[in-house]
């Protein structure tokens, strides 16, 4: 926690997420001992604290409206799902995941079913966390089991994975995935916390209540005056004068002129 508190005071990120906290906020650790000034902390603890590891934590600036949705956890996986509202009427799902490398096929199925259920609602979604899946080829998006299940989830939900360099040894364990309507900027794999690299990035969030106003402005300096002169020279002005005097008896001969006049 001292490392996280130092990052918060130095960089002042809006959102910080950590896997394998080893926290037990219902037992050994008091909430006051892991608090960070200006942030609201949301955590999911490993059900049993008999073994090392486990625990996930999201720290969110107090200014962001947050609603905790689900936080299922087993001995081998954790999902912490929050909704934030950066602007009125806008909801973004923030999902932090942890998957133990010893997950069985059945445990993986339950893990991905839960994620698929979260992705079933239409809101913009950010999924991040430790996958412990070293054998995925992120260039081709191909993998044998167990990584193939993650690839299937991504293909079904049109997720994009943004981390392209190792986060532990030569492997990409930490992932940052988004739905197509959410953009990531400036992603960097930086210094370490524990034995994993940190990932720093920005979410591009636009206010849906802001509408860009477009005004059409004609550039008359670029008009084709020679063509305009030619059009005027070719008009039958006797017919035009007659039609102007009797507007209710319009004929097709006047319509091209009216259309051309409005465009110029």
PyMOL commands that set and color helices and strands:
alter all, ss='L'
color gray80, all
select helices_A, chain A and resi 2-11+31-34+105-119+147-157+220-222+225-233+237-245+247-249+252-263
alter helices_A, ss='H'
color red, helices_A
select strands_A, chain A and resi 15-19+39-44+56-61+65-70+77-85+92-99+124-130+160-161+174-178+183-193+196-204
alter strands_A, ss='S'
color yellow, strands_A
deselect
rebuild
show_as cartoon
